[in-house]
Every structure is written in C-alpha cells, then in structure tokens.
C-alpha cells in the first residue's frame, strides 16, 4: 500500500555465513521441497513479494543465483512466481546466470564484472542467450513495480522519528527474555547499583552487516575492526546505538546511586562491586554478516569478569547482548540473567525497564 516492493531471501539453503560464497548445500530434491523450499513456497504464496533474492552459496553443485532447477524449474515453473529474481551483492559470476533464471544483477559493484551489461549484450547478440529471456526479465521487474504502484511519484513527508522510536521501544521490550531470576529482580528499594561492562554508559550493541541503520538518537559509537577491503571492514565493525542503559537506570531509580565501571579489569570491577547492593554486568558478543562465531563462549575474558563480580556480590545480574545463544559457565553463581539480543536504538531504555 506504500508503493514498496518486498523481497523474500535468501533462496535457498543459505544456512551459514562462514564461507557463504563457496559452501555447497547438498540436499535431496524431494527433501529440499519438503523443508527449506516449502517455507519459501508458503512465504511467496501468502506474502506475495515482488522479488526473490537468491543466495551466495551453491545448491547441489550450482550457484544459487545461476541455478536453473531452483529458479526456472521450481520458482518460476512449478510455483508460477510472477515477480523477478535479484542477486545478492557479489553473487553473480557470469552473464549466463540470466539464462538460468536470474533477472537482475544487484549490487554489481561487488561482482568481478558488470555481467549484465556488455558481457550480456555480447551473449544476446551471438544468440547464446535468447533476447526473449532478456525481455522476460524486464517484464518481470516492471510487473512488480507496477503491481504495488512503485512507479508513482513519491511525496516527501516529514520523518516521524518519535513514532518510529516508539515502535523500536515496543519491539525491544517484547524481544527481551528473562532467563533467570533468584529474587534480585525487579530492582526496587536498592540504594546502589554498579553497571559494569561493554559501553553500557553509552548504548547498546548492534549486529554487523547490512541490517545496521542510522539511529535517530544521535551518532553511534563505532569500534573499528579493520580488514583487507572496504566491505570486510564495514561488516566487521562494532556499532553501539546511543541508548544508554546507565542513564535509563538512573532515570528509573532516582533514589539510588547508579555508577558505571568499564570492566576492563575483572579484579578492579569485583572490588568495586563488593561495595554496591546490586551489580549489573553487561556482556556482549558481536556477531554479523559474513562469518559465524566459532564457539559458544563470550569473548575478551567476559566469563572471567562475570565470575569475579559474582564472587564479590551475590546479587549480580548479567545482561547479554548477543546474536545467538551463548554458554553460561557462571550461571549458578549469578542471581539473574537477561537476554537482550541486539535491542536497537531504544534498547537501553527497554533493558532498564525490564530490570526495574
């Protein structure tokens, strides 16, 4: 209704990020139809997206974006999908992917060549790829654009940042999971709280990659990781949304002393925590696009930090910000555990509300 084309992705069997461009997902075709493809079939039938984005990986030996059976046979043939197939950025390796069912080379700046420009013109001119296939690709794109009215001129309207922030807050509230509570929560009638760890004085962690957005609450804090190329450097950086759990707790506990400790030294954090009614340790594990985490552990000595603080203060609460489950070897020693995931631009307030 807003004139926006929706896209369902990544088609198909994009089950890992590590080696995502070279991994070959091998699965019997009947089993594939009953599992992964069935989910896509239901999503397409019920959601009616205008486009499908194919994946980086191979499926049964063929690149997903150049997979004739997957794109022409199943998607456009058996399911009679009317929209178009776009590539993930950097997932195209040949102009012949058009013949295999790909309609658009998207993000072509990440491909080795602009395959759907001069190389495709040459293949069509030679007759290797029928001109009718190119026309079909164009028709499919235009069909989905017209179907939702995306061809209409857009009218610029003021951004309602407050309304968007409210949505972000509601989603964060509902997404946070209380994993353990031995009576320490909610924080009430406490005189002093020590907030420890990963940038909790400033904000909350964001997962890495193309899901990151520009927050409305101010400039994010960025911890650069570096890399051999621009794409690697961007997707591997740690970005903190400017939504401070520390400040939110101070606002919700006006009668208490709420102090921050960076947690760089486990011993120093533990010695400080012993003097407070409650210690809240913020533990993070950054995860993002392009690689899977190699273990279930928390990185950078955070397990040691939590153990030390819990030994010094029996009312220790751990707030996790992770993309996936983590091992919790200290679970029996802490009084509470809250999984906040990556809670977004209103995440600091949402976490504080849950704790109080």
C-alpha positions in Angstrom: 0.0 0.0 0.0 3.0 2.3 0.4 4.3 1.6 -3.1 7.2 -0.5 -1.8 8.3 -3.8 -3.4 9.0 -6.5 -0.9 11.7 -9.2 -1.4 12.0 -12.6 0.2 15.5 -14.0 0.7 17.9 -15.8 0.5 16.9 -18.5 -2.0 17.9 -21.1 -0.9 19.7 -23.2 1.8 21.7 -20.1 2.9 22.4 -21.9 6.2 25.8 -20.4 7.2 27.8 -17.2 6.9 31.3 -18.6 7.1 32.4 -19.5 3.5 29.0 -18.4 2.3 30.2 -17.8 -1.2 31.8 -21.3 -1.6 29.7 -23.6 0.6 27.8 -26.2 -1.3 24.5 -27.1 0.3 23.7 -30.7 -0.9 20.2 -32.0 -0.3 17.9 -34.5 -2.0 15.5 -32.6 -4.1 12.4 -34.2 -2.6 13.6 -33.4 0.9 14.5 -29.9 -0.1 11.0 -29.3 -1.4 9.5 -30.6 1.9 11.8 -28.4 4.1 13.5 -25.3 3.0 11.7 -24.8 -0.2 8.3 -25.4 1.4 8.9 -22.4 3.7 9.7 -20.2 0.7 6.7 -21.5 -1.1 4.4 -20.6 1.8 6.0 -17.2 2.2 5.6 -16.4 -1.5 2.0 -17.6 -1.7 0.9 -15.8 1.4 3.1 -12.7 1.3 3.1 -12.2 -2.4 6.6 -10.5 -2.6 7.6 -8.7 -5.7 11.0 -10.2 -5.8 13.1 -13.1 -4.6 16.8 -12.6 -3.7 19.0 -15.6 -4.5 21.8 -16.6 -2.2 25.6 -16.7 -2.3 26.1 -20.4 -1.7 25.8 -23.3 -4.1 22.8 -25.7 -4.1 23.6 -29.2 -5.2 26.7 -28.1 -7.0 25.3 -25.0 -8.8 25.5 -21.4 -7.6 22.1 -20.4 -6.2 21.9 -17.3 -8.4 22.7 -19.4 -11.5 20.7 -22.5 -10.6 18.4 -23.4 -13.4 16.5 -26.0 -11.5 15.9 -23.7 -8.5 15.0 -20.5 -10.4 13.4 -21.7 -13.7 12.2 -25.1 -12.6 10.8 -24.6 -9.1 10.3 -20.9 -8.6 9.1 -19.7 -12.0 7.9 -23.1 -13.3 6.3 -25.1 -10.5 5.3 -22.2 -8.4 4.5 -19.8 -11.3 6.1 -16.9 -9.5 5.4 -13.7 -11.4 8.0 -11.4 -10.0 11.7 -11.1 -10.6 14.8 -12.7 -9.1 17.6 -10.4 -8.0 21.1 -11.4 -6.9 22.6 -10.8 -3.5 25.5 -8.3 -3.8 28.5 -10.0 -5.3 26.7 -13.3 -6.1 26.9 -13.3 -9.9 29.7 -15.0 -11.8 28.5 -15.0 -15.4 26.1 -13.4 -17.9 24.7 -16.9 -18.3 23.0 -16.5 -14.9 20.3 -14.7 -16.9 19.5 -17.8 -18.8 19.4 -19.8 -15.6 16.6 -17.5 -14.2 18.3 -14.5 -12.7 16.7 -11.3 -13.7 18.8 -8.6 -12.1 22.4 -8.3 -11.2 22.0 -6.3 -8.0 25.0 -4.6 -6.2 27.1 -5.3 -9.2 29.9 -3.1 -7.8 30.7 -6.2 -5.7 30.9 -8.5 -8.6 34.1 -9.1 -10.6 32.4 -7.6 -13.7 29.1 -5.9 -14.6 28.0 -9.2 -16.2 24.5 -7.9 -17.2 26.0 -5.0 -19.2 28.5 -5.5 -22.1 29.0 -9.3 -21.5 25.3 -9.9 -21.6 24.9 -7.8 -24.7 27.5 -9.9 -26.4 25.8 -13.2 -25.4 22.5 -12.0 -26.7 24.0 -10.7 -29.9 25.6 -14.1 -30.5 22.3 -15.9 -29.9 23.8 -17.8 -26.9 21.1 -16.2 -24.7 17.7 -15.6 -26.4 16.6 -11.9 -26.5 13.2 -13.1 -25.3 14.8 -14.1 -21.9 16.1 -10.5 -21.5 12.6 -9.2 -22.3 11.1 -11.6 -19.8 13.4 -10.3 -17.1 12.5 -6.7 -17.9 8.8 -7.5 -17.9 9.0 -9.3 -14.5 10.7 -6.3 -12.9 8.2 -3.8 -14.4 5.3 -6.1 -13.4 6.2 -6.0 -9.7 6.9 -2.2 -9.8 3.5 -1.5 -11.3 1.7 -4.1 -9.1 2.4 -2.0 -5.9 2.3 1.4 -7.6 6.1 2.0 -7.1 6.1 3.9 -10.4 4.0 6.7 -8.8 6.0 9.9 -7.9 6.8 9.9 -4.2 5.6 12.7 -2.0 8.2 13.6 0.6 6.8 13.8 4.1 8.5 14.7 7.4 10.0 11.7 9.2 8.1 10.9 12.4 11.2 9.9 14.4 9.2 9.8 17.7 6.7 7.3 16.3 9.5 5.2 14.8 11.3 5.2 18.2 8.1 4.0 19.9 8.0 1.1 17.6 11.6 0.3 18.3 11.0 0.5 22.0 7.9 -1.8 21.8 9.8 -4.4 19.8 12.8 -4.3 22.2 10.5 -4.7 25.2 8.8 -7.7 23.7 12.1 -9.3 22.5 14.0 -9.3 25.7 14.0 -12.7 27.5 14.3 -13.2 31.3 16.4 -16.4 31.6 17.0 -16.5 35.4 15.8 -14.6 38.4 16.7 -15.7 42.0 14.7 -12.8 43.5 17.1 -10.0 42.6 14.7 -8.6 40.0 12.9 -6.3 39.6 15.4 -3.7 41.0 13.4 -2.0 43.7 14.3 -0.3 47.0 18.0 -0.6 46.2 20.3 2.1 47.4 23.2 1.5 45.0 23.7 -0.2 41.6 27.0 -0.7 39.8 26.7 -1.0 36.0 29.7 -2.9 34.5 30.9 -3.5 31.1 30.7 -3.1 27.4 29.9 0.5 26.7 26.7 0.4 28.8 27.4 4.0 29.8 26.8 4.9 26.1 24.5 2.5 24.4 23.6 -1.0 23.1 25.3 -3.2 20.6 24.1 -3.7 17.0 24.8 -6.8 14.9 27.1 -6.3 12.0 26.3 -6.1 8.3 23.6 -4.7 6.0 21.0 -4.8 8.8 22.6 -1.8 10.5 20.7 1.5 10.4 21.5 5.1 11.3 19.9 5.7 14.7 17.7 8.7 15.4 19.1 9.4 18.9 22.5 10.7 17.8 25.7 9.4 16.4 26.6 5.8 17.1 29.8 4.8 18.8 31.9 2.7 16.4 34.7 0.3 17.3 36.6 -0.3 14.1 37.9 -3.8 13.4 39.7 -3.2 10.2 40.1 -5.6 7.2 41.6 -6.1 3.8 38.8 -4.4 1.9 36.0 -1.9 2.4 33.2 -4.4 2.6 35.1 -6.6 5.2 35.9 -3.5 7.3 32.3 -2.2 7.3 30.6 -5.5 8.1 33.1 -6.3 10.9 32.9 -3.1 12.9 31.1 -3.0 16.2 28.4 -0.3 16.3 26.7 0.9 19.5 23.3 2.6 19.3 23.2 5.8 21.5 20.7 4.4 24.0 22.4 4.3 27.4 21.3 1.6 29.9 23.2 3.5 32.6 21.3 6.8 32.0 17.9 4.9 31.7 18.5 3.1 35.0 19.4 6.5 36.7 16.1 7.9 35.4 14.1 4.9 36.7 15.9 4.7 40.1 16.1 8.3 41.1 16.7 7.5 44.8 19.6 5.1 44.1 23.3 5.7 43.3 23.9 4.2 39.9 27.6 4.1 38.9 29.5 2.8 35.9 32.6 0.7 35.7 34.2 -0.2 32.4 35.0 -3.7 33.5 38.4 -3.7 31.7 39.9 -5.3 34.8 38.0 -8.1 36.4 39.7 -7.7 39.7 39.0 -4.0 39.9 35.4 -4.5 38.9 34.9 -7.1 41.5 36.5 -5.0 44.2 34.1 -2.1 43.3 31.1 -4.4 43.0 31.5 -5.6 46.6 30.5 -2.1 47.8 27.2 -2.0 46.0 23.8 -3.5 46.6 23.5 -4.9 43.1 26.0 -5.4 40.2 24.7 -5.5 36.6 27.2 -6.8 34.2 26.6 -6.1 30.5 28.2 -8.9 28.4 28.3 -8.8 24.7 29.2 -11.0 21.8 29.3 -9.2 18.5 28.1 -11.2 15.5 27.5 -10.2 12.0 27.3 -10.8 8.3 30.0 -12.8 6.6 31.2 -15.1 9.4 29.8 -17.4 12.0 31.1 -17.3 15.6 33.5 -20.2 16.2 32.3 -21.1 19.7 29.6 -20.5 22.3 31.9 -18.6 24.6 31.8 -14.9 25.4 34.9 -13.2 24.0 37.5 -11.0 25.6 37.5 -12.5 29.1 33.9 -11.6 29.9 33.2 -15.0 31.5 36.1 -14.3 33.9 34.7 -10.8 34.6 31.2 -12.2 35.5 32.7 -14.9 37.7 34.8 -12.4 39.6 31.9 -9.9 40.1 29.5 -12.7 41.2 32.1 -13.9 43.7 32.2 -10.4 45.2 28.5 -9.6 45.0 25.8 -12.3 45.4 23.3 -10.0 43.7 24.9 -10.0 40.3 22.7 -9.6 37.2 24.0 -10.4 33.8 22.5 -8.7 30.7 23.5 -10.4 27.5 23.6 -8.7 24.1 24.3 -11.5 21.6 23.1 -12.6 18.2 22.8 -16.3 19.3 22.8 -18.4 22.4 26.0 -18.5 24.5 27.5 -20.8 27.1 26.9 -19.6 30.7 29.5 -21.4 32.9 28.8 -18.9 35.6 25.0 -19.4 35.6 24.8 -20.9 39.1 26.8 -18.1 40.6 24.6 -15.2 39.4 21.2 -14.0 40.7 19.7 -13.2 37.3 20.2 -13.3 33.6 18.5 -11.2 30.9 19.0 -11.9 27.2 18.5 -8.6 25.3 19.8 -9.7 21.9 20.7 -6.6 19.8 17.8 -4.4 21.1 18.1 -1.4 18.7 18.0 2.4 19.1 15.7 2.3 22.2 17.4 -0.7 23.7 18.9 1.0 26.7 15.6 2.1 27.9 13.9 -1.2 27.3 16.6 -3.1 29.2 16.3 -0.7 32.1 12.5 -1.1 32.2 12.8 -4.8 32.3 15.4 -4.7 35.1 13.2 -2.4 37.2 
